[in-house]
Amino acid sequence: MLKIQTLKRKTGLIILSILIVSAMLVLSSCNSSNEKSKGDSKSIKVLLSEEPGEHDSFGKSLEKWEEKTGSKVEIIVIPYDDQLIKFPSMAKNKDLPDLIVTTRLHQKYPDEFIDLSKEDDTSKFESTALKVIGQADNSDKITGFPYQYTITNMYYNKDVFDEAGLEAPTIDNPWSWDEVYKNAELLQKKGAVKYGLAVDFSRARYDTLMYANGGSIVEKKDESFIITVTGNETVSTLEKFAEMNNKAMPKAIWAGGTNDNPADYFKNGNVGMYLSGSWNYNDFSTNIDSFKFAVMPTPKGSSSSSAIIGGTGLTVPKNAENKELAIEFIKWMFEEENYQYFLDNEKGLSALNDVLYEPANEEAEADFKVLLSEVDSVTESFMTDKSSGWTGYLDNEYRNYLRKAISGELTPKKALDEFAKDLSEKSGWKIKE
């Protein structure tokens, strides 16, 4: 039985609700819950960015661990963007959960987390997954073990493609981004969908386009970096992206007019193509029953194909009250049998060398083959940007500048110029002339 606390920001206030997930939901007070769990050596508090749903793979693993060990799990939910705001105060007050499931907190604040390479064998992990997800930038410490290994990819609605007479691209014959944009408009003109294309409101998803066109945030120079985000390749990518948001995409997502999740647009059949990531595959295969969908290769840009690897790490704060038990869970999670259980539920890429997801049918096998092929499209420019640790200086600010370009508040060039100036002031790196 997983106990869940949800913390959300609303009009500047923190609202706390506690849900008990079992056959029924029972409300209880936050204080009484904290009193029960405090000091309980057989209980761990786990921080997530959203409540685990019925088919949540990690939630199932937590429940299995409870059943096997008799330990208890209390889940604390703080939305993704709110975590960056709340974590520093939690660390300062030493009011931290025992296990944090995160893509970035352990890399942004590596000194607050245990070096897990001293707790378990790291050779079991796929080396790129361990480096990109688990290692803090400019550090040798492994502050997170990668449990969810993901890659950006394109989904498409097979039914509306058939209706519009479109033949989907293949690994051997991928589309260009120009073809994606052209066919997105075609899908709308033929009335097949409301929007031809949707893209997550994420800098990583936009950067997939940028890298494909030869752009980058920085370049390596001697022992430091130089800022290249104002280059012609990057500016032209943003100009075209802004144009397509006005023609064939739900503009409000990137212009700041809504908090809607574009994944819901795709699941509802309102979007023909959707740039997101492999983490959505399990949700789509479980919950989409009104149409057939599939995975298509990420399109080529003017320079190359491009995909971005990433994922989620399991991390343990140094000052967590029950950190020893959290480490025990992590070791249990990455035992071959237990990780296989997670992966079979997740239907995704494996972060472990000796464990692999086996698709259940031919259609899933074809999709998974495309996802695996995407790993070869990870560009050197992405790896250089990742190694620079530029997000330690600015992170969401970059996405906000992109939003200003989409909304028309700034021109694409002005938005990137202002971001480059801010990054230069924070990092001390020069802007490439």
Disulfide bonds with the S-S distance in Angstrom:
none
